[in-house]
Amino acid sequence: MRKRRNHDAGFKARVALEAVKGECTVSELAAEYGVHPTMIHQWKKALLDGAADIFECGGQKPAAEVDEETVRSLHAKIGELAIANDFLSRKLKPWIGK
């Protein structure tokens, strides 16, 4: 059984753009890049569906707002977990021999 491959966004975009150009058939592209033709059709559809979003808001994604209270609580949790990890690693040393 073959392992499922994960392609990066750049690869998908490159293949989808070639499919949109129409210089080669989808079957030829699938053979060239080693992917199933159905995947190329899905990537092409996603490219065409998302193309309008590129030109909205000046092409930039809006910055995510950060709640200061959430940041403080997450930093506190990180500190608690670091202390617990340190404590447990010291207590575990006699059993693992390090």
Secondary structure, 3 states (H helix, E strand, C coil): CCCCCCCCHHHHHHHHHHHHHCCCCHHHHHHHHCCCHHHHHHHHHHHHHHHHHHCHHHHCCCCCCCCHHHHHHHHHHHHHHHHHHHHHHHHHHHHHCC
